[in-house]
Amino acid sequence: MGRTSLPHLVLLLLAALILALPAGAGASEQTGSIKGTVRGPDGTPLVGVGVVAQGPELLGQRAATTREGGGYWLPALPPGRGYQVQFQMEGYKTLVVRDIRISIGRTFPLDVRMDLPTAEESVEVTAGRATIDTSQTDSGTTVSKEFLQAVPSSRSYQTTAQFAPGVTGGSNPNVRGGASDENAFLLDGINVTDPVTGTFSFNFPFQAIEEVEVKTGSYAPEYGDALGGIINVRTESGSNDFQSSVTFFGSDGALSPKRDGVYDEYGSVIEGSEYDRTSRSFSLGATVGGPIARDKAWFFGAYEFTLNESTALGVTAPRRFRGHFLFAKLTAAPHPAHRVEVMGFTNPTTIDNTRQTYDVPPETEAQQAQGGFVVRGQWDWFVSDQVLWRASYSFQKEYIDVTPMPCTWDPDSPDKKCTGDQAEGAIDFYTPGRIGVGVAEDSGNYNRYSFDDRLSHAVELSLTAFAPDMAGTHEFKIGAQPRWTTHDWLYGYPGNIRWYDIWETSGDPSSLTNYYWVEYPGQFHTRATGFTLGAYVQDTWKPIPNVTVNYGARYERMRLDNDVGQAIVDTHLVVPRVGLAWDPFKKGRSSLWGAFGMFGSGGRLTVSEFVNENGFGYKLYLGDYFDHDSNYSYEQYAYQSTRYKYESSTSLTAPRSYDLAIGARHAVWEKLTVALEFNRKWFRYLWEDDEVNLIFNEDGSDIVGTQTGIVNDLFRLRTGYYGLRDYWAVILSVRQEWNRNFLLDASLTYSSLQGRTESALTIALDNPTQFPYEYGYLSADRAWVGKVAAAYFLREGVVDDKPWGTTIGGRFTFSSGSRYDRTYYSSKLSGYGLYRDTLGTYDSLELYWLLHLKVTQDVPIPGAGRLRLSVEANNVFNNRQATGISLSSLNSQGDLDASSRLSPFSVEFGLSYVF
């Protein structure tokens, strides 16, 4: 049997098994690799060279032997700095290459030449020369922990995506035309994306992050169920050295400049005063890691407590966020051919007084308790130096519980007060809430409660094989990723009733009277389930050393059931992907590349729940307010059954995007690279709904008839062609890893985003008279976006081999302002909602910019670790430009009043001790 037969045979034997397994967006690559060719002094490929990699993040060693053509492959290297690779063969001088940085999902190219023996026993080389991964045909960026420590970063893994070109938005970003609910969030290979909403699901201790990879397009078939981006987080591991740290960060809004209120000519508030708003925050964290047995087993743990408090205008009870984030990992290599990793994470959190509006007194405030846990185990088996088998299992539970605010007997607390014989911390599920209509205040109690659990099980199976001498070199990978998801939701109203009150005389609280009330039959419980299925096969093929072809395909099938077990979503999709990269000068410093692929996403459980059969029935009664106008008071006015059903089209298909990208990358000098890229995306068959019962008048403002004879909305779930988006971008980026004490990451993006469907299930297609206006520029469109993050390290001296120095970091961004539209009055809506101009063409906000600065001082303590002090100033010039428009003022009066502005100047102080 020839040398290349092993990977081929294993692939063939396991392909049928893996492809037959259910798979979905379970997990993906969390490590990097080193790959290259070894040649002699005359350029002849050397066979039989021993290649050994070592590094502080790697248990033991990773070893290989060069095969036909001199090729070798060192896979599954955890990301980190300080790797070294040794090349050894009898008759040649030993070569050691040091200072290699490994990144998630990237191959570090390392082609070397070995010299004939001389008086020197070995040669050592530092990997300082600029090289790029010339096999790369995807887009995105990788952010290391050193980068996040040096520049202003908001101390959140969710916001790291904003460093990548083509990304806008917030914690749930818009990635190159994708919606905020179309991304995939991965944590140590686990898909922790919320299975209901498609958004991020967990907060996480910032100190536990090793690296974050943000994939923005053209990614390999092993990544699935995402039309937007992949936010891929790799956590810290232990090492052979015991190390621990304690950190503190804090800020106080009292240090921020304030703006006075803004009023119109009639005295009405346009923007509220900031003088009676407060905010403060702090976090306390700790990490510990080290060896259990050197080169055999390591441990790592991290804990972070976060407290944020703030009050809105006119509110006495502060919004209080309290989170406990606990992470632990055990890594072991009981045998050189086996590596095992076990990880656990939990984050119980409470958010008090969540409503934060002036007409909500403490007695009607709400509390949100959220969090959950993740457990995961992974086994890597290095079958040979050409074959890697990986298997993992994870279980995830998250909960979001919203209830009336627990009461307190503390007389000094601004929170809800206990009454009667209530115990401290009691939650009132019996007293109905009274909701103020117009300017009237709420009273009595918070008017609803919910207990929301989201669960998922995920499995990953993958097999990777390196074939160095089969018409070039190949790196084959096949895999399967099953994921089972459940949404269990209990919802209700205290006392099964809600009162709506009004002031009969404007501005006179004593004229409070009941407007109407709604009675409910009881609390509501629903349960929906999902099952993603799929499989992938991919290959990185180098037919000649300077040409790479990345190709493969992914099969995806998704089933999502509603509350009665009906398969609302049951889709199949095959998505091929191919990319070509060429190194024209054969020096590993330049690459011309192009890629085209399809990407699919079956949707989230919120899609199947749109067609639930059971819901809240109600009876509506008119109150005292109507006594003098009608005879309806205290008589039933309206009714809805507890059983209802929207329709689902019989021709649902999986939403998908088509992604075309071409670009060039060049390593200019040392570790500085420049890249230029053109990207075009077509999003089609997105989740949307349309109205199939009501008949509208000519201008769409009112109803003139129905299909069923009943004046009720009847929506139909569909994935029609008209649920679409179109995106294109030209992106210039410049990047330098830490080199000569300098770090840089900069990009300039010029783009366009148009479409009809901003995210799943919008109001598009609900009114046929609006169809001509609904395709246009979307709110996430930003024509120009510039980003610069940089840092410089000023070394002042060395103590115990540790540098004493100052790091100055900065982050500058500018962006075109968001677009906004004016809508007009609709009798059917009893409000504003009709377009008369094409979407996104009415007007837009001006371009805005922000500058953040950070100064970090490292102070080595002889024989006792290192102290780090930091000061981070956000929005240094206090730019308070408007970021949103009050649509109520715009729609009713045509006035442009700001509804939101850039956050004011703020300062965060940090102190950490590493020992």
N, C-alpha and C positions, 0 to 999 in steps of 0.2 A: 504494500500500500504506500503510495507516494506521500510526501509531506503535506500536500494541499488536500489530501483526501479527508483528513480528520474534520476540518470545519465543514467541508461540503457534505460529508456523511451525516454529521450531527444536525446540520441545517435541514437536510432532507427528511431525516427521521422525526424531527420535532416540529417541522413546519405544519404538517397536517394537524397535529395535536393542538398547537398554539392557535392556528387559524380557526379551529373549530370552537375554541373557548370564547365565552362572552367577554367583550372588552369595551372599554370606554376611556374617559379621560382620567385614569386612575393615578398615574405617576409618570415621571420622565427623568431624564438624565440629570444627576446632581453632582457629577464629578467631571474631571477633565482627563486628558491623556497626553502622552508624548509619543510622537511617531516620527520616523525618519529612516535614513539610509546611511550605512557605514561603508566607506571606501578607503582604499589604500592610497599611498602617496601618488600613484599614477592614475587614480580615478577608478580603478577596478573594484567592483563590489566585493566586500568581504563576507564570507559565510562562516558562521560559527563563533562570531564575536559575542562574548558575554556582556550583557547590558544590565546594569543594576541601578534602580532609582531609590533614593532615600529622601526623606523630608520630615520636618517637624509635625506635619499633619498626617503622616503615613505610619501605620503600625508596621513595624518591621521593614521589609524591602519589597520592591516589585521588580522581578527579574525576567529577562527574555534572552533569546539567542537569535542572532540574525540568520535569516533564511536565504533562499535563492534570491539573487538580486540585491543582497545586503540589507533587506528591510527588517525592521523590528517594530514592536508595538508595546507600549506600557499603558494599559487602561486603568480605569477606576481609581484615579488619583484625586483625593479630596482637595478642594481648592485651598490655596495658601501660598505663602512665600517661602523662599529658602530651600527649594528642592535642588538636589544635585544628581547627576547621572554619570556613572562610571562605565567606560568601555575598556574591556580587557581581552587580549588574545595573545597567545604565545607567539613570539617573533615580532611583536609590535609594541610600541611604547604605550603604557596605560594612559588613557585620557579621561580627565574629570572635568565636567562642565557644571559650574555652580550658579547660584542666584537665579533660579528659574521660578517664575510665577505661574501657577496653574489656576485657571479660571473655569467656572462651571460651563460644561457643554462645549469647551474649546479644545482644540488639538494644538499643542505647542510643537511647531515643526523644528526638528533638531537633526539636521544632516551634518555628519562629521567626517573628517579624514584622519586616519591613524598613521603616525609616522613610524619609520623603522627605528629600532633601538639605538640609543646613543649613551653617553655617560649618565644622562638624566634617566631616572627610573620612571617618571611620569610627567605629564603635562597637565596643568590646571588652567582652565579658561573660564572667564566670567561671561554669562549670557547677557551682555550689555548692548550688543549691536541690535539695531532695530530690525525686527522681523515681524511678519504678519502671518496669520493662518491663511495660506493661499488656497486652502480647500473650502473656505467659508463662502456660502451663498445665501446666508440669511442676514437679517437686519436686526439691530438692537445695540445694547450696551451692557457692560458689566461693571458693577459698582462694588468695590472692596471695602472692608471695614476700615482700612487706613484712609480711604477716600472720605468715608462718612464721618470719621473723626476729625478730619482736617478742614472740611468746608461746612457751611451752614446747611443742615439737612433735615430739620424739623424732628429729628429723632424718631422716625416712623418708617417702617418698611414699606407702607402703602405709598408714601410720597417719593420713594426712590425712583419710581417709574418716571417722574417728571424730569429726571436728568437725561432721559433718552430723547433723541430727535423724533419729531412727529407725534409727541404725546402732549395732550392738554388735559384740562379738567382738574379733578381733585384726587381724593383717596381712591375713588373708583374711576380711573382715568379713561379718556377717549384716546384710543391708540390707533392712529392712522386710519381714521374713518370709522372705527368700531365704536359701538355704543358702550356706555358705562357698565352695562350688564352683560357684556359679551367677552370678558376677559377670563383667564384662568389663573388663580393664585395657588402656587405650590409651596409647600413647606417640607423641606427634606424629602422631596419626591412625592409628598401626599397632596392630592388635590383637595385643598381646604376651601374651595370656592363654595359660597352659600348655595345649596342645591335648590333653594326656592327662588331667590332673587338674582343669582348670578353675580353678586358683589362679594367683597372680601368679608370674611366671617369672624376673624379673630384679631385682637390686639396681642402684641408679642413683646417680650423684653428685648429692648434694642441692643443691650450688651451681648446678647447671645447670637448676633448675626455675624457670620463670617464673610458672606458675599451675597449679592443680589444680582441676578441676571434678568434683564428685561428684553424679551424677544418681541420685536414689533412687526415682523413679517417674514415670509418665505421659510418658515421653520420646518424641520424635518417631520416625516409622518408619525414619529413617536409622540408628537404633541397633537392633541385633538380636542374637540368640543370647545373651540374658541374661535370666534370671528375677529376678535380684537387682538390683544397682546397676551403674553405669558409673563407673569411676575413670579420669578423662580428664586426662592430663598434657601440658602444653605446655611445651616447653623454651625456654631463652634463645636469642636470636639476637644477632649483632653489631649495630653501629650506626655512625653517622658519626664517633663519638668512640672513640678507642682507650682501652681500659680493661682492667685485669687485677687479680687479687687472689690472695692467699695466705692460707689458713686453717688453723688447728689447733684441735682439740677433744680433750679428754682427761678421763678419770675414773678413780678408784681405789676399789675396794670396801673398802679399809682404812678409808675415811672413813665407812662405813655402820655403824650400830649392829648388834650381833650378838645372837642368841638362843641360849640354851643348849638342850641336848636335852631332850625330854619323854618320860617313860617311864611305862608302866602299873605296876600294883601287883606284877606278876610280873617286872619289870625289862625287859620287851620295849620296843623303841624305838617310840614313836608319831611323834615328829618328831626328826630328827637335829640335832646341834649345828651351828651356823653358824660356829663359831670356827675350824675348820680348812678352811673354804672360802675361796677367793680369787677375785678378779675385777679386771680392769683393761681399759681400752680407750683407744684414741686414733685419730684420723684426721687425715690431712694432705692438703690439697687445694689446687688452683690453677685459676684460670680466666684466659682471655685472649680478647679479642674486639676487633674494629674494622673499619675499611673497607679493602677491596681497591681499590675505586674509589667515591668518594662518590656516594651515591644510585644506585649501579649494582650493587655487589657487596660483601657483608659476610662475615666469618667469625667463628666462635665455637668455643672448645674448653674442655673441663673435664676435670680428672683428680682422682681421690680414691683414696688408699690408706687402708684401714681394718684395724686389728688389734684383735681382742677375745680376751682370754684369761680362762678361768675354770676352777675345779676344783670338782667335786661332793664330797660328804662321803666321806672315806676314799679318795680317788683321788689319785695322785701325778702322773700325766701330764695336763697341762691340755688342755682343749678350746681349740683355737687357730684362730680365724677370721682369714684373711688374704685381703683382696679388693683388686683393682686395677680401678677403674672409669674408663673412658676414653670421652669423648664428643666428637664434632666435627660441626659444621654449616656449610654454605656456602649463603648466600642471594644470589640474583642477580636483577636486573631488566634484561635486555639491551635490552628495549623497554618503553615504558610500558604496553603491553597484555599483557605476559608477565612472569610471576614464576616462578622455579625455585628449589627447595630440595632440597639433598642432605644426608642425615644418616647418620652411622655411630656405632655404639656397641659396646663390648665390655667384659666384666667377668670375667676369669679369677679364680677363687677356690678356695682350699683350706681345708678344715676338718679339722684333725688331732684324733685321739683323740675321736671322736664319741660313743662309747658311755657313758662317764662314770658307771659304777656301781662300787660297792666290790668286787664279785666279778669284776671284769674287769681283770686285770693288763695292763701296757703291751704285753706280747707278743701279746695277743689284741685290741688296740685296732684301730679302723678309721679310714680316711681317706676323706673325700668331696671330690672335685674337681668343681667345677661352674662354669658360666658359659655363654659363647656369644657371639654377635654378632648385630647387626641392621644392615642397610643399607636405605636407603629414598630414593626420589626422587619429587618431586612437581612438577607443572607446572600453574600457573593461567593461564588465557587469558581476559582480559577482552574478550569478543567485542564488547561495547558497554557503555555505562553501565547497561544493563538485563539483560545476559546474562553469566554466568560459567561457564566450562567448567573442570573440574578432573580431572586424571588422575594416579594415583600407582601405584608398584609397590614392594613391600618383600619382602625375604627375611630369615628369622629362623632361627637355629639355637641350640639350647640343649642342654647335656649335663649329666648327673649320673652321675659315675663313682664307685662305692664299691668299695674294695679293702682288703685287709689294710694296716695302717700301714707305710709305708716305714721301713726300719731305719736306724740311725745308729751310727757308730763313736765318736761324741763321748761320753766317759765322764761328762761333767757333765750330759748331757741326760737328762730323765726318760722320754724316748720309748723305743720298742722298740729293742733293741740288735741289731746285726748279729752273725752267728756265722759261723764257718768262713771261706770265701772270698767271702762276699757283698760286693758293692760298696756304697758309700755310697748310700742312697736305694733300695736294692733292695726289690722287692715279692715276697713269697713266695706263689706260686700253687700250690705242690705239697704243702706240709705240711698235713695235715688239721687242722681245728679240733676241739678237745675241749670240749664244752659241759657246764658244771656244772649238775646238777639239784638242786633244793632249795637248800641253803646252800653246796653245793660250788662252787669257783671254776672259771672257764674256764681253759684252758691250751692250749699248742701254737701256735695261730694263730687269726686271725679266720676264721670258718667259712663265709664266702661272698664273692662278688664280683659286680659287675654293671657294664655299660657301656651307658648309656642316652642315646640321641640323640632329640631332638624337633625336627622341621623344619617350616617352613611358608612358602608363597609366598602373597602377597596382592596383589590389584589393586583399585583403586577408580576408578570412573568416575562423575562426577556433573555435572549441568547445572542451574543455578539461574537463574531468570528473574524479573525484577520487572516487573509490569504495573500501573501506577499509575492507570489509568482504565478499568477493565473491571468495572462494577458495584461500585466501590470499588477498593481496591488488593489485589494478590495478589503473593505471593512463592512461586512454584512451584519444586519441586526434585524431580528424578528421579535415580536412581542405581543402580549395580550394584557388588558387592563380592565377587569370587571369592576363595576361600581353599582351598589344598591343604595338607594336613597329613600328616605321617609320624611313626610311632613305631618306632624301630629299637632293639631291646633284646637284649643278650647277658648271660646269667645263668649262674652256675655255683658250684661248691664246690671249694675247694682239695683236690687229690688225689681228687676225686669221691667223697668219703666224709665223714661227720660222726659223731663219737663222742660219746656222752652218758654222763657219769660221775656217780657218786653216792657219798656217804659212808655206808658201811654202819652206822656208829655215829655218831649225831648229835653234832656238835661235835668229832669226831676226824678231822682231815685225813689221818692215817696209814691210815684205813680206806677210803681212796679205791679204788673198783673200777668196772669198766665196767658200766653199766646196760644199754645197748643201742647198736647202731650202725646207720646207714643208708647203703647204697651206691647210687650214681647212675650212669647209663650214660654221662654226659659233660655238657658244658655245653649250654645251651639257647639257641637264637637264634629270635627272633620279629620279625615286621614287620607292622604294621597301618597302614592309610592312611585318610584321610578327605577329603571334598570337600563343602564347603558351597555351597549355591546359593540365590539369592534376588534380589529387586529391590524397590525402594520408590518410591512417589510420594507427595508431600506438598505441602500448600499452607497458607500463612498468609494468610487472607483478612480484610480489614477492609471489610465492607459499608458501615459508617459509621465516622467517626474514633474513636469510643469503644467499638466492639465488634470483637472478634477471634475468628475461628473457625479453629482449627488442626485440620486433618483430613488423613487419608491412610491408606495401607495398605502392608503389607509382605508379600511372598511369600517363604517360606523353605522350602528343601528341603535335607535333609542325608543324605549317604550315608557310613556308617562301615563299613569292612571289617575282618574278623578276620584271623588269621594265615595263612589259606589263600585269602584274597581273596573270601570270601563277604560279601555285603552284609547285615550283621546289622541295621544301622539304615538305613532308606531311607524317609524321612518327608517329607510335604508339609504346609504349613500357611500359611494366609492370615490375617494378624492386622491387623484394622482398628483405628484409633485416632482419637479426636475429642476436642477440647477447646474450651471457650467461655470467653472473658474479657470482662468488662464494666467500663468505667471510669464509674461512675455520675455523677461530678461533672465529667467532661471536663477535668480539670486534670493528668492524668498522675501523680497522687499516690495513687490508690486503685484497687483491682481486686478484683472478685468473680469467681471462676473455678470451673470444674468440668471434669473430664476422665474419660473412660472408654476403656479400650483392652485389647487382648490382646497378650501377649508370649510368644514361643516360644523354645525351645532344644532342638535335636536331641540334645544330649549331647556327651560327650567320648570320646576313643578308649578310655578305660578301660571304657566301656560295651560297645563291640563286642568288646574283648578278653576280656570276661567269658565270651564264647562261643567262645574259641579252641579249636582242636581238638588242638593239640600242647602238651605240658607235660613236667614231670619225671616220669619213672617212677622207681621205687625198689624196693629189697629191704630189708626190715627184719629184723635178727637180734637175739636177746636175748644179753646178755653174762654175765660171771662172776657177777653178782649173783644170777642165777636158778639157779645150779648146785645149790643145796640145796633148791630148791622144785619143779623140773620138769626134764624132759629136753629142753627147747627150746634150751638154750644152744648157740651156734654153728650152729644150724640156722635155715633161713629161716622167719620167723614171719609176715610179711605181705608183700604184693606189690601194686604198682600199675603198670599199663602206661604207657608214655610217651604214648599216644594216649588222650585222653578228650574228652568233649564234654558241656557243659551244653546245655540246650534253649533255644530262643527261641520265644516266642509268635508265631503267624502274624498277629496283629492288633495289632502295635506301632503306636503313634501318637506324635506329637511332644508332649512335655510342654509345658504352657502355663500362664500365669497370667492372671487377669482382674483389672484394677486400676480401682477407682473412687475418685476423690478430689474433694473440694470444699473451697474455702478462700477466704480474704480476705487481702489485703495492703494496708497503708496506710503512706505516708510521713508520719511524725508531724511531724518538723521537720528542717531541713537534710538530713543524710544518715542519719537514724535511721528504720528501717522496722520494723513489727510485722506478724506474720503468724499466722494461725490456720488449721489444716487438719485435716480428717477424712479418713482413708485406710482403705479396705477392700480386701483382696486375697484371691483364691481361687487356690490352686496345685493343679492337677489333672494326672492321668496322669503322675506323676513316675516316674523309673526305679526299679524295684523288682524283686525276684526272689522266687519262692516255691518250696517243696519239693514235688516231685511223685512221690516214691518211698516215703518212709518213712511208716508208720502209727503214730501215737502213742497211748499209753494215755490214760485219761480226764483226768488232771491234767497231761499233757504232759511228764512227767518221764522217760519211757522209751519204747522202741520195742516194739511188739507185732506188727509185720508189715511187709511191703514190697509194692510193686506189681510189682517186677521179679524178686523172689526173691533179690536181692543186697543185703546190708546196707551200702549206700553212699548218701550224700546225692546227690540229683539235682535241681539247681536249674534253674528256668525263668525266663529274662529276660522281663519284661513291663512294660507301662505301663497297668496296670489303674486303674480309678477310685479304688480304695482307697489308692493311693499319693498322698497329698494333704497339704496344710497350709492353715490358715485364719488370717488375720492382720487385725487392725484396730488403728488408733491415732488418738489425738487429740494434735496437736502445736501448741504455742505457741512462737514464736521471735521474737527481737529481734536486730536487726543494725544496726551502724553502721560504715561504712567510716571510714578515717582522716579525722577532721574535728575541728578545734579541738584537735589533738594527742591525740585519744582514739579508741580502737578497741574495738568490742564485738561479740561473737557469742555469743548465749545461746539455749538451748532447753529445753523441758520436754516430755517425751513420756510419755503413758500408753497402754499397748498390751497386746495379748494375742496369743500365738502358740500355736496348737494344731495337732495333726496326727498323722500316722502315720509320715511319711518325713522324717527330719531332713536327709539328704543322699542322694546316689545309692547304691542297692544296700545298704540296711541289713538288719538281722536281722528287720525287720517282715515278716510273712506267711510266715516260714520254719516256724513251728509253729502249726497251726490252733487249738490250744487257747488260744493267747495272744491271739488276735484281739480278744476283748472288752476287753483291757487296753491295747492298743497305740495307741489314739487318745487323746491327752491333751496336756497342756502339754509342749512340747519344751524341751530344755536351753538353747536360745538365748532362751527367753522371759524378758523383763524387764519387769515391770509398770510400774515408774517409772524413768526415766532423765533426769537433769538435767545440762546441760553449760553452762559459762560460760567463755569465753576473752576476756580484756580486756587492754589495754595503754594506758599513758599516757606521753607524751613530754614530759620536762621540759627546755625549752630554756634554755641558760645563756649563749648568745652565738653570734656568727657569725664565722667565719674564712674569708676567700676565698669568700664566698657559701655556705659550707657550715656547717650548724648544729653547734654544740658542745652536746651534751646527753645526758641519761640517759633510757633507756626502761625502764619497770617493767612487766613482763607477768606475767600469772597465768592459771592454768587450773584450774578446779574442776569435778569430776564426782562425781555420786553415782548409784547404781544399785541396784535390787533384786537380791538374791543369786540365784544359779543354783538351779534345782530339781534334786533327785536322787531316785533310786528304789532301794529294796531289792529284790534278786532272791533266789531260793531255789534249793536244790540240784536239779540234774538229773543223773540217772544217764547219760543219753544224752550230755550235755556233759562228764561227769566234773568238773563244777564248777557255778558259780552262774550262772543265766540265765533263771529263770522268774519272771514277774511274778504277783503276787497282788493288786496294787492298780493302779488306772488310772494310766497314764503321767503322771508329773509331780505326783502328788498325795501322795506319801509325806512329803516335807518339802522345805524350801528354806533356803538360807543367808540370813543377815540382810542388810539393806541396808548397803552400804559406801560410803565416800567417800574422795576423794583431792584433795590440793591441791599444785600445782606452781607455783613462782615462778621468774622470770627477770629479771635486771638486766643491761642492756646499756649500755655507756658508749662514745659516739662521741667521738673526739678528732681534729679536723681538724689536719693538719700543713701549715703554710703552704707552698704551692707543691709539695707532695709527697704529696698524697692524704689518706687518712683511716685512722685506726687504730680498731678496734672490739674492746672487751673485753667478755666476757659470763660470767656465772655463772648456771647453771641448777640449781635445787634441786628434786628430785623427791620426792614423798611427804613434804612438809615436816614433818608431825606423826608420821611413822613409824607410820602405821596398818598393822598387820600382820594384819588380819582374814583369816580363812580364805576362800579362793576355790574350794576343792575338798575333797571328802570321800574318805577311803580306802574304796573300795567293798569291798575284801576284808575289812576289819574290820567294816564295816556288814553285809555279807551273811552272814558266818559267825557273828558274835557280837552284832550289833546295836549296836556301838560307833560313836560319831561321832568319828573321828580325822581331823584336817585332813591332806590330802595336798598342799596348796599354799596359799600365803598371798600377800598383796600384797607386791610387792618393797619392800625397806626403803628408808629415806631414802638418797639418793645425790646427789652433786654432780658436775656437769660444768663444766669451765672451757674457755673459748673465746677465741681471739685471731685476728683477721683484719686484713689490711692491703690496702686498695683503693687503687690508684694508676693 
